[in-house]
Amino acid sequence: MVNHFMNHGELSCKDNLVTNMKKACETLKKDVLAYLPMTFIVNFNGKAKDNQMDEFIQVFSTVERLK
């Protein structure tokens, strides 16, 4: 299975895809979540890791409660 295509990182890397889709949807005045599932990018090597994980856990917990 191939999930990355050489020289196409803007589309095949999930973080770049999300960034580009958000920009496109802002320009078109569309909701990005109509096209992509909710996505979280957590940089485990960065200082913001704990805040990013807390945000993910909060949203995940909310979704689970609503099921």
VEXLUM-737723 format. One record per residue (C-alpha): residue number from 1; residue in three letters; chain; x, y, z. Coordinates in steps of 0.02 Angstrom, whole numbers, plus 50000, padded with zeros to 5 digits. Example, Ala and Ser with C-alpha at 12.3 -4.5 7.8 and 13.67 -1.06 7.14 Angstrom:
BEGIN
{doti:1 tivex:ALA lopa:A x:50615 y:49775 z:50390}
{doti:2 tivex:SER lopa:A x:50684 y:49947 z:50357}
# end
This chain:
BEGIN
{doti:1 tivex:MET lopa:A x:50000 y:50000 z:50000}
{doti:2 tivex:VAL lopa:A x:50066 y:50172 z:49954}
{doti:3 tivex:ASN lopa:A x:50016 y:50321 z:50059}
{doti:4 tivex:HIS lopa:A x:50147 y:50445 z:49996}
{doti:5 tivex:PHE lopa:A x:50186 y:50490 z:49818}
{doti:6 tivex:MET lopa:A x:50356 y:50560 z:49776}
{doti:7 tivex:ASN lopa:A x:50352 y:50748 z:49742}
{doti:8 tivex:HIS lopa:A x:50169 y:50760 z:49796}
{doti:9 tivex:GLY lopa:A x:50192 y:50798 z:49981}
{doti:10 tivex:GLU lopa:A x:50064 y:50937 z:49976}
{doti:11 tivex:LEU lopa:A x:49928 y:50806 z:49949}
{doti:12 tivex:SER lopa:A x:49996 y:50641 z:50013}
{doti:13 tivex:CYS lopa:A x:50061 y:50704 z:50181}
{doti:14 tivex:LYS lopa:A x:49908 y:50718 z:50293}
{doti:15 tivex:ASP lopa:A x:49964 y:50876 z:50383}
{doti:16 tivex:ASN lopa:A x:49996 y:50966 z:50218}
{doti:17 tivex:LEU lopa:A x:49832 y:50902 z:50144}
{doti:18 tivex:VAL lopa:A x:49734 y:50970 z:50292}
{doti:19 tivex:THR lopa:A x:49823 y:51138 z:50284}
{doti:20 tivex:ASN lopa:A x:49791 y:51154 z:50097}
{doti:21 tivex:MET lopa:A x:49610 y:51099 z:50110}
{doti:22 tivex:LYS lopa:A x:49578 y:51226 z:50249}
{doti:23 tivex:LYS lopa:A x:49649 y:51365 z:50139}
{doti:24 tivex:ALA lopa:A x:49546 y:51309 z:49990}
{doti:25 tivex:CYS lopa:A x:49387 y:51297 z:50091}
{doti:26 tivex:GLU lopa:A x:49415 y:51470 z:50167}
{doti:27 tivex:THR lopa:A x:49433 y:51541 z:49991}
{doti:28 tivex:LEU lopa:A x:49276 y:51451 z:49931}
{doti:29 tivex:LYS lopa:A x:49182 y:51489 z:50093}
{doti:30 tivex:LYS lopa:A x:49153 y:51303 z:50123}
{doti:31 tivex:ASP lopa:A x:49164 y:51197 z:50280}
{doti:32 tivex:VAL lopa:A x:49322 y:51092 z:50274}
{doti:33 tivex:LEU lopa:A x:49238 y:50960 z:50383}
{doti:34 tivex:ALA lopa:A x:49116 y:50928 z:50240}
{doti:35 tivex:TYR lopa:A x:49264 y:50859 z:50142}
{doti:36 tivex:LEU lopa:A x:49386 y:50791 z:50272}
{doti:37 tivex:PRO lopa:A x:49360 y:50711 z:50442}
{doti:38 tivex:MET lopa:A x:49413 y:50809 z:50595}
{doti:39 tivex:THR lopa:A x:49601 y:50800 z:50598}
{doti:40 tivex:PHE lopa:A x:49730 y:50830 z:50733}
{doti:41 tivex:ILE lopa:A x:49914 y:50856 z:50705}
{doti:42 tivex:VAL lopa:A x:50016 y:50818 z:50860}
{doti:43 tivex:ASN lopa:A x:50201 y:50857 z:50855}
{doti:44 tivex:PHE lopa:A x:50272 y:50736 z:50983}
{doti:45 tivex:ASN lopa:A x:50442 y:50820 z:50971}
{doti:46 tivex:GLY lopa:A x:50380 y:50995 z:51005}
{doti:47 tivex:LYS lopa:A x:50344 y:51093 z:51163}
{doti:48 tivex:ALA lopa:A x:50158 y:51107 z:51120}
{doti:49 tivex:LYS lopa:A x:50133 y:50917 z:51127}
{doti:50 tivex:ASP lopa:A x:50039 y:50919 z:51292}
{doti:51 tivex:ASN lopa:A x:49920 y:51057 z:51235}
{doti:52 tivex:GLN lopa:A x:49890 y:50970 z:51069}
{doti:53 tivex:MET lopa:A x:49854 y:50804 z:51155}
{doti:54 tivex:ASP lopa:A x:49739 y:50889 z:51281}
{doti:55 tivex:GLU lopa:A x:49640 y:50966 z:51137}
{doti:56 tivex:PHE lopa:A x:49625 y:50796 z:51051}
{doti:57 tivex:ILE lopa:A x:49570 y:50709 z:51211}
{doti:58 tivex:GLN lopa:A x:49440 y:50844 z:51246}
{doti:59 tivex:VAL lopa:A x:49363 y:50829 z:51073}
{doti:60 tivex:PHE lopa:A x:49371 y:50639 z:51073}
{doti:61 tivex:SER lopa:A x:49286 y:50632 z:51244}
{doti:62 tivex:THR lopa:A x:49148 y:50749 z:51184}
{doti:63 tivex:VAL lopa:A x:49118 y:50643 z:51029}
{doti:64 tivex:GLU lopa:A x:49112 y:50484 z:51134}
{doti:65 tivex:ARG lopa:A x:48984 y:50560 z:51253}
{doti:66 tivex:LEU lopa:A x:48873 y:50609 z:51106}
{doti:67 tivex:LYS lopa:A x:48866 y:50431 z:51037}
# end
